[in-house]
Amino acid sequence: MLWILALIPVLGLAVAGLFMLERMLVYPFDPAEVAPADLGLNTAQVIRFTKGGRDIVIWAAPPRQGRPTLFYLHGNAGNLADRAPHFEAFAEMGFGIVAPAYRGSSGSRGWPYQRAILGDTEAIYKDLLSGALTGQPARPVLYGESLGTAVATHLNARLDQADRPAAIVLEAPLASIGEIAGNVQPKLQFLTAIMPSPWRSVDRAAALTGPLLILHGSDDALIPIAQGRALFDAAPSGDKQFHEAIGAGHSDVIQGDALEVLLAFLNRF
């Protein structure tokens, strides 16, 4: 009996170490909060989502008449300020933006892990649908970037059919965290399998039934294009499109032909 009690602190340290490793590998966020206006985004405002004890920072900008709102889920590095060029370009084209920052990013409080991020994101999304978030009900286009593609895919699968987005855009999507780890360092693949955030997007692809656009760089060294194609092939949508951005890596997909394809897709909604 005593040896079992002696194991408790050891197991506690192991679990804490696993969470710390996950934070370093999956969620290397920048916690600094930056005001959109400081970056020239004068149409964007900051909303603090505090429902249910949450404290999540959201950047939001209204659409022009007849344009969709993008529910933008960012990637796993940096913060919202690093996506300012994206947001500025979308705003100039009249698209609305609602971009929540995950726990630990951009001034949002709390510890990031899969279940918490999904709970936060779903609550914010539903308040956007109802109009409680911005004062104007909106059925958005769901836009995921890198890690955000996993959040988008899982969120979509959790929603009732009537609440699902008007369309989904996935930029540099991943099939799972384990497959990324296996690509970067095979020895990490075992550890990612026991982390609290496996983010197995391919297991949620069956819910991708609506309009879908996947954009992926041909030279993406972090998330190989094969992962994006696997997600595309698994999606049953009858209205889906895959665009390979020739010569693009992981963070420079939206340019040239890919930008034209994206705009043509968004202008449908």
Buried (B, 14 or more C-beta within 10 A) or exposed (E): EEEEEEEEEEEEEEEEEBBEBBBEBBBEBBEEBBEBEEBEBEBBBBBEBEEEEBBBBBBBBBBEEEBBBBBBBBBBBBBBBBBBEBBBEBBEEBBBBBBBBBBBBBBBBBEBBBEBBBEBBBBBBEBBBEEEBBEEEBBBBBBBBBBBBBBBBBBBBBBEEEBBBBBBBBBBBBBBBBBBBBBBEEEBBEBBEEBBBBBBBBBBBEBBBBBBBBBBBEEBEBBBBEBBBBBBEBBEBEEBBBBBBEEBBBBBBBEEEBBEBBBEBBEEB
